[in-house]
Amino acid sequence: MNLEYVLRDCPVCGRSNRDPFFCETVTPFIEGKQVPVSVSVTVCDDCGLVYNDRAPSAASLKHVYRFLFRTPVGRSERHKKKNRSQIGFLAPHLAASGALALDVGSALDPFAAQLREMGHEAYELEPSKELVEKCAQGDPRVINAAIEDFDSPLRFDLIALREVFEHLSDPLAALDVVSRHLAPRGLAYIDVPDLARAHPCGAESYFNFLHLWHFTETSLANLVAKAGFAVVARRTDPVYESIRLLLQKDPGAARACFTPDGRARELIADYFALESRELALARGQLTELLSRGGKLVLWGAGFRTEALLRRCIPDLAGRVDCLIDSDRAKQGTDFCGKRIQPPAYCLTTDSPVVISSSPSSEEAIEKAMLDMGVAPGRIVKMFEHRVRRIA
């Protein structure tokens, strides 16, 4: 498929900046094929917002998400703990029970179910038709739509955009939809990765074609104010490297002057420094494994594995036997010159299996291998001992 691209100006102050500090081409699987996707990230010199100034169009993104996310997320214990942490932040601001909530871009994770257990009524908005048809089991509370297209007579006491807002093609338009669907004194909740807290995988993973906006607490507050929202409560979470804002509609907020974020370029430099350290750590870890002889198997066929093969061990890629991925659409195809095998392949080889997918999926992948009977000594976790700088 051919992706359409659009050029973006800063949504906070309208400035155009065509001087990107990060440009890459990645090749994710879309419709069973590797598709080249360009990534271009810049920083607004007026307000400090960091964003992808050239990105796939809204229509292209909808198509991409349909194929990239086809299984529910949030099944690991770490993810469930994160959900509980988010609900703990929200609980003091909600009625004891009976609130009407909407979880946007839910990917059918347990958040809505946890709200229901508290006595609230929770709907889920999920743009992937395949995911809804496969996993929702006809539940009318699961609605197949993107937030930009959502229209309902319901008015919600809470609308949550958890790890969704940074993916939206037009966040101001999305907040307009949110505003129209909030009950009087209703609350909007945004949870996004925090640019001021170093990501455990560095710049290569954080600045990607799916993350279109890269917020600090200041730049996020500037954007929601422009959309007519005031911040009711806020928290930066050092455990999950996230910013949490609870918002209410306030037309006067849009008239306030934005607060320039002068730290953006310093934080960007931190990311690239972290990435250099991470690549050195990963190379050392993999080189030590290969010094014992034999080959490696990498679990994961996404952009992190691509970065590992292309930037970390290009001279050692011949020592990688194959890749493992649980996505059946990828199995039997080639990625970065390596054949993608199903998880059961782990049982046909004695090679170490390196989890190169992502920190958030490491726990679930390890459990899947142990359940299959893979010896614990063969499982190598790339992200377990990574050092994170907390700003």
C-alpha positions as CSV (number, residue, x, y, z in Angstrom):
1,M,0.0,0.0,0.0
2,N,1.1,3.6,-0.5
3,L,0.7,5.9,2.4
4,E,-0.4,9.5,2.0
5,Y,1.5,12.1,4.0
6,V,0.6,15.5,5.3
7,L,2.7,18.4,6.5
8,R,1.7,19.7,10.0
9,D,2.1,23.0,11.7
10,C,2.2,23.4,15.4
11,P,-1.4,23.1,16.7
12,V,-0.6,25.3,19.7
13,C,0.8,28.4,18.1
14,G,0.5,27.7,14.3
15,R,4.2,28.0,13.6
16,S,5.7,26.0,10.7
17,N,9.1,24.4,11.4
18,R,10.6,22.3,8.6
19,D,13.9,21.7,10.4
20,P,13.4,18.2,11.8
21,F,15.9,16.8,14.3
22,F,15.0,13.2,13.7
23,C,14.4,11.5,10.3
24,E,14.1,7.8,9.8
25,T,12.5,5.3,7.5
26,V,11.0,2.2,9.1
27,T,9.3,-0.8,7.5
28,P,6.4,-2.1,9.6
29,F,4.2,-5.0,8.5
30,I,0.9,-3.7,7.0
31,E,-1.4,-6.1,5.1
32,G,1.3,-8.8,5.4
33,K,4.0,-6.7,3.7
34,Q,6.8,-4.5,4.9
35,V,5.9,-1.0,4.0
36,P,8.4,1.9,4.1
37,V,7.2,4.7,6.4
38,S,9.1,7.9,6.9
39,V,9.4,9.5,10.4
40,S,10.2,13.2,10.6
41,V,10.1,14.9,14.1
42,T,10.6,18.6,14.8
43,V,10.3,21.1,17.7
44,C,8.3,24.3,17.7
45,D,10.7,27.2,18.4
46,D,7.9,29.3,19.8
47,C,6.1,27.1,22.3
48,G,8.3,24.0,22.5
49,L,5.9,21.4,21.3
50,V,7.7,18.4,19.8
51,Y,5.7,16.7,17.0
52,N,6.0,14.8,13.7
53,D,5.8,17.5,11.1
54,R,5.4,15.0,8.2
55,A,3.2,12.1,9.0
56,P,0.7,9.7,7.4
57,S,-2.7,11.3,6.8
58,A,-5.7,10.5,9.0
59,A,-7.1,8.1,6.4
60,S,-3.7,6.3,6.1
61,L,-3.4,6.0,9.8
62,K,-6.8,4.5,10.2
63,H,-5.8,1.9,7.6
64,V,-2.5,1.2,9.4
65,Y,-4.1,0.8,12.8
66,R,-6.6,-1.7,11.4
67,F,-3.7,-4.1,10.6
68,L,-1.2,-3.3,13.3
69,F,-3.5,-3.9,16.3
70,R,-5.6,-7.0,16.0
71,T,-5.3,-8.5,19.5
72,P,-6.4,-7.1,22.9
73,V,-3.8,-5.5,25.0
74,G,-3.4,-5.2,28.7
75,R,-3.3,-8.9,29.7
76,S,0.1,-8.7,31.5
77,E,0.2,-8.1,35.2
78,R,2.2,-4.9,34.7
79,H,-0.5,-3.5,32.4
80,K,-3.2,-4.4,34.9
81,K,-1.3,-2.6,37.6
82,K,-1.0,0.4,35.4
83,N,-4.8,0.4,34.9
84,R,-5.3,0.2,38.6
85,S,-2.9,3.1,39.0
86,Q,-4.9,5.2,36.5
87,I,-8.2,4.4,38.2
88,G,-6.6,5.3,41.5
89,F,-5.9,8.7,40.1
90,L,-9.4,9.1,38.8
91,A,-11.4,7.7,41.7
92,P,-11.4,10.8,44.0
93,H,-13.0,12.8,41.2
94,L,-15.7,10.3,40.2
95,A,-19.0,9.5,42.0
96,A,-18.8,6.4,44.2
97,S,-20.8,4.6,41.5
98,G,-23.1,5.1,38.6
99,A,-20.8,7.3,36.4
100,L,-21.1,6.9,32.6
101,A,-17.6,6.4,31.1
102,L,-16.1,6.1,27.7
103,D,-12.7,4.5,27.1
104,V,-11.3,5.8,23.8
105,G,-9.1,3.4,21.8
106,S,-9.5,0.8,24.4
107,A,-8.0,-2.2,22.5
108,L,-10.4,-4.1,24.8
109,D,-8.0,-4.0,27.7
110,P,-9.4,-4.5,31.3
111,F,-9.8,-0.7,32.1
112,A,-13.5,-0.6,31.3
113,A,-14.2,-3.9,33.1
114,Q,-12.4,-2.5,36.2
115,L,-14.7,0.6,36.1
116,R,-17.7,-1.7,35.9
117,E,-16.5,-3.6,38.9
118,M,-16.6,-0.3,40.8
119,G,-20.3,0.2,39.9
120,H,-19.9,2.5,36.9
121,E,-21.2,2.0,33.4
122,A,-18.4,1.9,30.9
123,Y,-18.4,2.0,27.1
124,E,-15.4,1.2,24.9
125,L,-14.5,2.9,21.6
126,E,-12.2,0.8,19.4
127,P,-11.3,1.7,15.8
128,S,-10.2,-1.8,14.7
129,K,-13.2,-3.5,13.2
130,E,-11.4,-6.9,13.2
131,L,-10.6,-6.6,16.9
132,V,-14.1,-5.7,17.8
133,E,-15.6,-8.6,15.7
134,K,-13.2,-11.1,17.1
135,C,-13.1,-10.2,20.8
136,A,-16.1,-8.1,21.8
137,Q,-18.6,-11.0,21.5
138,G,-21.4,-8.8,20.4
139,D,-21.2,-6.6,23.5
140,P,-23.2,-3.4,22.6
141,R,-21.0,-1.4,25.0
142,V,-18.0,-1.9,22.6
143,I,-18.4,0.6,19.7
144,N,-16.4,0.3,16.5
145,A,-15.4,3.8,15.6
146,A,-12.5,6.3,15.8
147,I,-12.9,9.2,18.1
148,E,-12.8,11.6,15.2
149,D,-15.9,9.9,13.7
150,F,-17.8,9.2,17.0
151,D,-21.3,10.6,17.3
152,S,-23.7,9.5,20.1
153,P,-26.7,10.9,22.0
154,L,-24.9,9.7,25.2
155,R,-23.3,12.3,27.4
156,F,-20.5,10.9,29.6
157,D,-19.2,11.8,33.0
158,L,-15.8,10.6,32.0
159,I,-14.1,10.2,28.7
160,A,-10.6,8.6,28.9
161,L,-7.9,8.8,26.3
162,R,-5.2,6.6,27.7
163,E,-2.1,6.2,25.6
164,V,-4.2,7.4,22.7
165,F,-3.8,11.1,22.5
166,E,-0.2,11.0,21.1
167,H,-1.5,8.8,18.2
168,L,-4.2,11.1,17.0
169,S,-3.9,12.8,13.6
170,D,-5.7,16.0,14.8
171,P,-5.8,16.2,18.7
172,L,-7.7,19.5,18.7
173,A,-10.5,18.0,16.5
174,A,-10.6,14.9,18.8
175,L,-11.0,17.2,21.9
176,D,-13.8,18.9,20.1
177,V,-15.6,15.6,19.8
178,V,-14.8,14.9,23.5
179,S,-16.2,18.3,24.5
180,R,-19.5,17.6,22.7
181,H,-19.9,14.3,24.4
182,L,-19.3,15.3,28.0
183,A,-22.1,15.8,30.5
184,P,-22.2,19.0,32.4
185,R,-19.2,19.0,34.7
186,G,-18.0,15.9,32.9
187,L,-14.3,15.0,33.0
188,A,-11.8,14.2,30.2
189,Y,-8.8,12.1,31.2
190,I,-5.6,12.1,29.1
191,D,-2.6,9.8,29.8
192,V,0.4,10.2,27.5
193,P,4.1,9.3,27.5
194,D,6.2,12.0,29.2
195,L,9.0,13.4,27.1
196,A,10.7,14.6,30.3
197,R,11.1,11.0,31.5
198,A,13.6,9.0,29.5
199,H,12.0,6.1,27.7
200,P,13.7,2.8,28.4
201,C,14.4,2.2,24.7
202,G,15.7,5.7,23.7
203,A,14.9,7.9,20.7
204,E,14.6,5.1,18.1
205,S,11.6,3.7,20.0
206,Y,10.0,6.9,21.3
207,F,10.1,8.9,18.1
208,N,8.2,6.7,15.7
209,F,5.5,7.0,13.0
210,L,2.7,6.1,15.4
211,H,3.6,8.7,18.1
212,L,2.7,12.0,16.3
213,W,3.0,14.3,19.4
214,H,5.6,14.2,22.1
215,F,4.4,16.0,25.2
216,T,5.8,17.5,28.3
217,E,3.4,18.5,31.1
218,T,3.7,22.1,29.9
219,S,3.1,21.5,26.2
220,L,0.2,19.2,26.9
221,A,-1.4,21.8,29.1
222,N,-0.9,24.4,26.4
223,L,-2.7,22.2,23.8
224,V,-5.7,21.3,26.0
225,A,-6.2,24.9,27.0
226,K,-6.4,25.9,23.3
227,A,-9.2,23.3,23.0
228,G,-11.1,25.0,25.8
229,F,-10.2,22.7,28.7
230,A,-8.9,23.6,32.2
231,V,-6.8,21.2,34.2
232,V,-8.6,19.9,37.3
233,A,-5.8,17.5,38.5
234,R,-2.5,16.4,37.2
235,R,0.2,13.9,38.0
236,T,3.5,12.8,36.4
237,D,4.1,9.1,37.0
238,P,7.7,8.1,37.3
239,V,6.9,4.4,37.3
240,Y,5.1,4.4,33.9
241,E,6.8,7.5,32.5
242,S,3.5,9.2,31.8
243,I,1.6,12.5,32.2
244,R,-1.9,12.3,33.6
245,L,-4.3,15.3,33.2
246,L,-7.9,15.4,34.3
247,L,-9.8,18.1,32.5
248,Q,-13.1,20.0,32.5
249,K,-14.5,22.3,29.8
250,D,-13.6,25.9,30.3
251,P,-14.2,28.3,27.4
252,G,-12.0,30.9,29.1
253,A,-9.0,28.5,29.0
254,A,-8.6,29.1,25.2
255,R,-8.0,32.8,25.7
256,A,-5.0,32.3,28.0
257,C,-1.5,32.7,26.6
258,F,0.5,29.6,26.3
259,T,3.5,28.9,28.4
260,P,6.6,28.3,26.3
261,D,8.4,25.0,27.1
262,G,12.1,25.9,27.1
263,R,13.3,22.4,28.0
264,A,12.3,20.6,24.7
265,R,15.7,20.6,23.0
266,E,17.5,19.6,26.2
267,L,15.2,16.6,26.6
268,I,15.6,15.6,23.0
269,A,19.4,15.5,23.6
270,D,18.8,13.3,26.6
271,Y,16.9,10.8,24.4
272,F,19.7,10.5,21.9
273,A,22.3,10.1,24.7
274,L,20.2,7.4,26.3
275,E,19.8,5.7,22.9
276,S,23.6,5.5,22.4
277,R,23.9,3.9,25.9
278,E,21.1,1.5,25.2
279,L,22.6,0.4,21.9
280,A,25.9,-0.2,23.5
281,L,24.3,-2.2,26.3
282,A,22.3,-4.3,23.8
283,R,25.3,-4.9,21.6
284,G,27.4,-6.0,24.6
285,Q,24.6,-8.3,25.8
286,L,24.2,-10.0,22.4
287,T,27.9,-10.2,21.7
288,E,28.4,-12.0,25.0
289,L,25.7,-14.5,24.1
290,L,27.1,-15.1,20.6
291,S,30.6,-15.6,22.1
292,R,29.3,-18.9,23.5
293,G,28.8,-20.2,19.9
294,G,25.7,-21.0,17.9
295,K,23.0,-18.6,16.9
296,L,20.2,-16.4,18.4
297,V,16.5,-16.3,17.9
298,L,14.8,-12.9,18.3
299,W,11.2,-12.7,19.5
300,G,9.6,-9.7,17.8
301,A,9.2,-8.5,14.2
302,G,8.6,-4.8,14.7
303,F,10.5,-1.6,14.6
304,R,12.6,-2.4,17.8
305,T,13.9,-5.6,16.2
306,E,14.5,-3.7,13.0
307,A,16.6,-1.1,14.9
308,L,18.5,-3.9,16.7
309,L,19.4,-5.6,13.4
310,R,20.1,-2.4,11.5
311,R,21.8,-0.2,14.0
312,C,23.1,-2.4,16.9
313,I,24.4,-5.7,15.4
314,P,24.5,-5.2,11.6
315,D,27.8,-7.1,11.5
316,L,26.4,-10.0,13.5
317,A,23.0,-10.3,11.8
318,G,24.2,-13.5,10.1
319,R,24.3,-15.1,13.6
320,V,20.5,-14.5,14.0
321,D,18.7,-17.7,13.0
322,C,15.2,-16.3,12.7
323,L,12.5,-14.1,14.2
324,I,9.5,-15.2,16.3
325,D,6.1,-13.5,16.2
326,S,2.7,-14.5,17.4
327,D,1.0,-12.6,14.6
328,R,-0.1,-15.3,12.1
329,A,-0.2,-12.7,9.3
330,K,3.6,-12.3,9.7
331,Q,4.6,-15.9,10.1
332,G,6.2,-17.5,7.0
333,T,7.3,-14.1,5.6
334,D,10.6,-12.3,5.8
335,F,11.5,-9.2,7.9
336,C,14.9,-7.6,7.6
337,G,16.1,-10.7,5.7
338,K,15.0,-13.1,8.4
339,R,12.2,-15.6,8.2
340,I,9.4,-15.1,10.8
341,Q,8.4,-18.3,12.6
342,P,5.5,-19.1,14.9
343,P,6.2,-19.4,18.7
344,A,6.3,-23.2,18.5
345,Y,9.6,-22.9,16.7
346,C,11.3,-22.2,20.0
347,L,10.9,-25.8,20.8
348,T,12.7,-27.0,17.7
349,T,16.0,-25.2,18.5
350,D,18.4,-24.9,21.5
351,S,19.4,-21.3,20.6
352,P,18.8,-18.6,23.2
353,V,15.5,-16.7,22.5
354,V,16.0,-12.9,22.9
355,I,12.8,-10.9,23.6
356,S,13.4,-7.9,21.4
357,S,9.7,-6.8,21.1
358,S,9.1,-4.1,23.7
359,P,9.3,-3.6,27.5
360,S,5.6,-3.7,27.9
361,S,5.3,-7.2,26.3
362,E,8.4,-8.7,27.8
363,E,6.5,-10.3,30.8
364,A,3.8,-11.8,28.6
365,I,6.2,-13.2,26.1
366,E,8.4,-14.7,28.8
367,K,5.3,-16.4,30.3
368,A,4.2,-17.7,26.9
369,M,7.6,-19.4,26.4
370,L,7.6,-20.9,29.9
371,D,4.1,-22.2,29.4
372,M,5.3,-23.8,26.2
373,G,8.1,-25.5,28.0
374,V,11.1,-23.4,27.0
375,A,13.8,-23.7,29.6
376,P,14.2,-20.4,31.6
377,G,17.9,-20.4,30.9
378,R,17.2,-19.9,27.2
379,I,15.1,-16.8,27.7
380,V,16.9,-13.5,27.4
381,K,15.1,-10.3,28.4
382,M,16.5,-7.3,26.7
383,F,14.7,-4.7,28.8
384,E,14.7,-6.1,32.3
385,H,17.8,-4.3,33.6
386,R,17.7,-1.1,31.6
387,V,18.5,2.0,33.6
388,R,15.9,4.9,33.3
389,R,16.7,8.5,34.0
390,I,13.9,10.2,35.9
391,A,13.8,14.0,35.3
